[in-house]
């Protein structure tokens, strides 16, 4: 991604983004902007694909060049909301928070309020940092809790994105899975791509890319296990897909572990699993400006602890 003096932004479409519509792709990059404003910009010729005008529904291909001029639409961006935040680290360049479960990291096409970005906008506004351009360096699913890192300036966003792309960031997750893996620890190597017929990600989908994860069993409990996970690559839903692939889906994951969860729920109707029990517990990275190593950790959240107590 590069910016020029005319405030045009050039995006290069990655392989794992090639299934997206043009409007969806821009919304992924510019999550503060409503989808309606993006579609107007497309219709007005302010968003081009390979220097050609395309419709909002145009399906992108790997390495497509998307040029967007969105200056005239900034007034339509996301509204700030006074939502409490648990801040783990903050300075003028970055902010890290402990994202709670059931909160979207960024707005979707259908939900424009109650997201982490809404809360962050209010937080920076109260600190009179209205000039900042917040950018999510990485993302967590709605129901995944834990450490989330956000850039507050463009230079920080670019440098942190480079660290993630070059796999220089250590990410550690906690999860509760069905069954106890036969090996106490191991690597999972299984490529992940988009399945257009299933409309979801999965092993060996279209344009599959290498995906590798590491797991270690920490606490075996009856027919469950509390495990630690480290993704070496950063594919969409990687940990959820990989644990399902080896036959140990994450408890509460109704996409990649639906049958296991349905059976368990039928056997335990009095206890409803609140969400997929996956928590981003630790993030280790270098500060984008000072190059100091930063280690951020959060404890296992209450709902996961309560489930472990229940199955004991």
N, C-alpha and C positions, 0 to 999 in steps of 0.2 A: 504494500500500500504506500502510495506517495502523494504528497500535496504540492500544488504549485501556487503561485501568487494570485491566480484567478479563483482560488478556493475550489478548484476541481479536485476530486479525489479519484485516484485510479486504483481499482481492485483487480487482482488476478484470481480467477476462480480455481480453488483447490479441487483435487479429485473427489474428496468427500463432500463437496458442496455442489457437485455437478448435477445432482438430481433436483435441485431447487428451482423454483420459478424465479424470474427476475425480481419481482416485488418481495418475495420471501428472502432472497439473497441480500438485497439492500436493507431490509428490516433487520436481518441478522447483524449487519455491520453498523447500522444506525438505529439501535433499539429505542432511543428516546423519541424517535419520530413516528407518528401514527401511520398505519398502513395506508390510510386514505390519502395522506399528504404525499407519500411515496408514489402512489399510483398517479396522482396529478402531475408530479414531476416527470414521470415516465411519459405520460401523454403529451406533455409540453416539450418533450425532446431534451430535457435536462439530465436524463440518464440514458446513456448509449451503450450498446454492446458491440465491441469491435468497430466503433465509430458508425454504427448503424442504429436507426430507431427500431426498437422492438416493443412488443406488447408486454403488459404486466405478467402475463402467463407464459412468456417465453422461457423454455427450459434451457438452462445453461450447460455448457460443456467444460471439461477441464481446460485450464489455461485461457479461457475467454477473458478479454479485457473489458471491464465495466467502468465507465467514466461517469461520475455523478457530480452534479453541481447543485447543492442543496441549500445554498445561502438564503435564498428567498423563502425557504420553508421552515427556517429555524424557529420562527415564532409559534409553530404548531407542535413543538416538542412536548415531551412528557411533563406532567405537573409534579411539583414537590409535595410530599406528604409527611406529616409528623408521626413517623413510625419508629418505635424504639430500636436502637441498634446496640449490639454488643461488640464494641470496637477492640480489636486485639493489638493493632498497631496503626499509627497515623503520623505522617509528616506532610510537608508541602507537596510531595511527589506521589505518594501512595497511601492507600488505606486498606486495612485488612479487617474483616469482620467474621464473627461466628454466625453463619446463616442458619436460622431455625428451619426445621422441616415445615412443609406446607406453604413455603413462600417461593414464588418464582424469582429467579435471579434477575430477569429482565422481562419487559412486557412481551406479550404474545399478540397475535392478531386480534384475539378476543378479550384479553385482559390488559387494561391500561393502568390499573390502580393496584395498590397493595404489594408492589414488587420491591425487591431490594433497591433497584435504581430509584424508585420514587422516594424511598427513605433516604438514600444517599444524597439526592438532590436537595432535600430539606436540610440535611445535616450540613452540607457545604454552604447552603444559602444562609443558614444561621451564623456561620463563621465568616460571612461576607466574602466567600470564595466563589462568587457568581460567575467569574470569568473562566473557571476551570472546565475542561472537557472530560467528564468521567468516561472511562472505558474499561469494560470487563476484560481482564487478562485471560481468564478461563471461566468456566461455568459449572454450576452444579445443578442437577435435576431438581425439580420442585421439592420432591420428598427426600432428597439427600441433604443432610445437615453438615455443618462444619466450616472449616477455614476457606474463605473466599477472598481473593486479592483483586483490588481495583486500582487502576492508574488514575491519577488526577491531572496529569499533564501528558501531552503527546510524546515527548521524548521518553518518559517513563514507560508509556504503553509500548512503544516500539522496541525498547531494550528488553523489557520483560517478555514480550512476545517472542523475541529472538531466543531467550533462555528456554522458553517452553518448546519452541520448534526444534532446538538443538538438544533437547532432553537433558538439560542441566538442572532441572528443578526436581526435587524429591517430593513425591506425594505419597502419603500413607493414609490408608482408610481402615476403619473397623467395620465389620459386618457380622450378621448372624445368618447362617445358612442351614438349609435342611441337610441332614445326614452328616457323617463325619468322614472326610476324605481319607482314603486308605493310606496315603502318604502324608506325614505330618507337615511337610512343606514341599513346594514344587513350583515349576514354571508352567504357564499355559501359553502355547504358541498357536494361535488360530486367527487367520485373517478375517477382517470384518468389512462388510460392504452393505450397500442398500438393497433391500428386497422390495422391488416395486409392487409385487403381487401381495405381499404381506403388509406393505406400507410401514416398514420398520427396519432397523438395522439387524444384522445377524452374521453368523459365520459364513464365509464364502458367498456373500451377496455380489451384486454387480460392482465392478471396479474395486474389488476387495483389496485392502491394504494391510500390510503386516501389523499384527497386534500381539503384544506380549505382556503378560502380567505375572506377578509373583504372589503366592499365598503362603501363609503359615498359620497352622491351627494353634490358637492360644488357650482356649478352654473348651474341651468336649463336654457337652451336657446332654445326657440321655441320647436322643437321636438328632441332636443339633450340634453346631459348633460355632463358637465365637472366633473369628479369624481376623488376621491382619492382611491387608492387600496393598500391593504397590504396582501401579500401572507404569510400565516402561515406555509405552506409547500412549497417545492421547486420543483414541478413537471414541466416537459417540457411544455411550452406554457400555463401554468396554468391560468394566468389572462385572456388571450385571449379566452381560452376554457370556463372558468367559466362565463364570461360576455355573451358569445354567448349562453351558456346553460340557462341563465335566460332571454333570449330574448333581450339583449341589447349589440350586438356585437360592437367591437371597430371600429370606422371609419377608413377606409383604410385597414382593415384586409381582404385580399382576399382569405384567407383559411377558417377561421371560421365565416366570415360574408359576404360571396361573394354576396348573393342575395340582401341584404340590400345595399351594396355598388354599385352594378350594377344599381339598381333602382334609387338611389340618383344620380349617374353619368349621367344616361339618362335624368333626370330632370334638371341637372345642367351641361350641356356639356361644358360650358365656364370655369369651375373650376375643375381642376384635383387634387384630393387628393394625395399628394406626397408619403405617406407611411402610415402604421398603426400608429395612433396617440397615442402612448404609450411612456411614459418618466419615467425613473427611477430617481426620484427627490431627494430621501434621503436614506442614508445608515448609520446605527448606529451599531458600533461593538467595541470590545476591541482590542487594539493594541496587536499583538501576543507576543510581548516581554515585553513591559512595563505594559501591562494590563490597560492602560489609555483608557477611553471611548473616541471614536472619532465619531464625527457627521459630515458627508459630505453632502452638499446639492447643487443642481444646479437649476436655474430658468427654467420655462417652455420655451422650444425653440421657435424660431421665427415662424417656419411653423405651430405649433399648435396654437400660438397666432393669426396668420393670418387667420386660419380656423375659430376660434371663432369670429373674427371680420367679416368674410364673412357671417356666418349664423345669426349674429345679424341683 
